[in-house]
Amino acid sequence: MSQHLAEIARHIDDGAHAILITDQAGWHMSNKLVVPDNITILPPPPKSPELNPVENLWNFMRDNWLSNRVFKSYDDIVDHCCDAWRKLERQPWRIMSIGRREWVNGF
C-alpha cells in the first residue's frame, strides 16, 4: 500500500493535495503505512459503505454489467469484472457523477 500511495503522490500536481478515501481495512490503516506529505487518508466511519464513493461504483458495475449471470469459473468472474472496470474507466463523466457528493460542495 505504501508503494501504491507513492505512485499516486507522483501524479499529484505540485502544490496540490489529494484526499484518498479508504475503507478501514488493516492495510489502509496500518501504523507502518508510509503516507506521502501530499496525501491525506480519509477513512469513513465504520460500517458506512454508502459514504465510500468506490462502493457506489461497484454497485453501478454490478447493476449494469455483472448481475444476472452465471460465471463458469473464477477466471470468468475476474474477466467480467475487468471488462466492467474497463467500460467504466472509459466513462470518466460517469465516475464523477456516481462519486459526487452534493454535501461536499460546502467545504
C-alpha positions as CSV (number, residue, x, y, z in Angstrom):
1,M,0.0,0.0,0.0
2,S,2.9,2.4,0.7
3,Q,4.2,1.8,-2.8
4,H,0.7,2.5,-4.2
5,L,0.5,5.8,-2.3
6,A,4.0,6.8,-3.5
7,E,2.8,6.2,-7.1
8,I,-0.3,8.2,-6.6
9,A,1.7,11.0,-5.0
10,R,4.0,11.2,-8.1
11,H,0.9,12.1,-10.2
12,I,-0.4,14.9,-7.9
13,D,0.3,18.4,-9.3
14,D,2.9,20.4,-7.5
15,G,1.3,22.5,-4.7
16,A,-1.9,20.3,-4.8
17,H,-3.0,17.9,-2.1
18,A,-5.1,14.7,-2.5
19,I,-7.6,13.2,-0.1
20,L,-7.8,9.4,-0.5
21,I,-11.0,7.9,0.9
22,T,-10.3,4.3,2.0
23,D,-12.2,1.7,3.9
24,Q,-10.8,0.7,7.3
25,A,-9.0,-2.4,6.0
26,G,-5.9,-3.2,8.1
27,W,-3.5,-2.4,5.3
28,H,-5.2,1.0,4.8
29,M,-4.8,2.0,8.4
30,S,-1.6,0.3,9.4
31,N,0.9,2.3,11.6
32,K,3.6,1.0,9.2
33,L,1.9,2.8,6.2
34,V,4.1,5.5,4.7
35,V,1.7,8.3,3.6
36,P,3.4,11.0,1.4
37,D,3.0,14.6,2.5
38,N,0.7,15.5,-0.4
39,I,-1.9,12.8,0.5
40,T,-4.3,12.6,3.4
41,I,-6.1,9.3,4.1
42,L,-9.7,9.8,5.0
43,P,-11.5,6.7,6.4
44,P,-15.3,6.9,6.6
45,P,-16.9,5.8,9.8
46,P,-17.1,2.0,10.4
47,K,-20.0,0.2,8.7
48,S,-20.9,3.0,6.4
49,P,-20.2,1.8,2.8
50,E,-22.7,4.3,1.4
51,L,-20.2,7.1,2.3
52,N,-17.4,5.5,0.2
53,P,-17.8,6.5,-3.4
54,V,-16.0,3.3,-4.6
55,E,-18.9,1.3,-3.1
56,N,-21.2,3.2,-5.4
57,L,-19.0,2.4,-8.4
58,W,-19.1,-1.3,-7.5
59,N,-22.9,-1.1,-7.2
60,F,-23.2,0.5,-10.6
61,M,-21.0,-2.1,-12.2
62,R,-22.9,-5.0,-10.5
63,D,-26.3,-3.5,-11.5
64,N,-25.3,-2.8,-15.1
65,W,-22.7,-5.4,-16.2
66,L,-22.2,-8.1,-13.6
67,S,-25.6,-9.1,-12.3
68,N,-28.0,-11.9,-13.5
69,R,-25.3,-14.2,-15.0
70,V,-23.7,-17.5,-14.2
71,F,-20.0,-17.5,-14.2
72,K,-18.1,-20.6,-15.5
73,S,-15.1,-20.2,-13.3
74,Y,-13.1,-17.9,-11.1
75,D,-11.2,-16.7,-14.2
76,D,-14.5,-15.9,-15.8
77,I,-15.5,-13.8,-12.9
78,V,-12.2,-11.9,-13.0
79,D,-12.5,-11.4,-16.8
80,H,-16.0,-10.0,-16.4
81,C,-15.0,-7.7,-13.5
82,C,-12.0,-6.4,-15.5
83,D,-14.2,-5.8,-18.5
84,A,-16.8,-3.9,-16.4
85,W,-14.0,-1.8,-14.9
86,R,-12.6,-1.0,-18.4
87,K,-16.1,0.0,-19.5
88,L,-16.4,2.3,-16.6
89,E,-12.9,3.6,-16.9
90,R,-13.8,4.8,-20.5
91,Q,-16.6,6.9,-18.9
92,P,-14.9,9.4,-16.6
93,W,-18.0,11.6,-16.6
94,R,-20.0,8.7,-15.1
95,I,-17.4,8.0,-12.5
96,M,-17.5,11.7,-11.4
97,S,-21.3,11.6,-11.4
98,I,-21.5,8.4,-9.3
99,G,-18.8,9.5,-6.9
100,R,-20.1,13.1,-6.4
101,R,-21.5,14.1,-3.1
102,E,-23.6,17.2,-3.1
103,W,-22.9,17.9,0.6
104,V,-19.2,18.2,-0.1
105,N,-19.7,21.4,-2.2
106,G,-19.9,23.5,1.1
107,F,-16.3,22.5,2.1
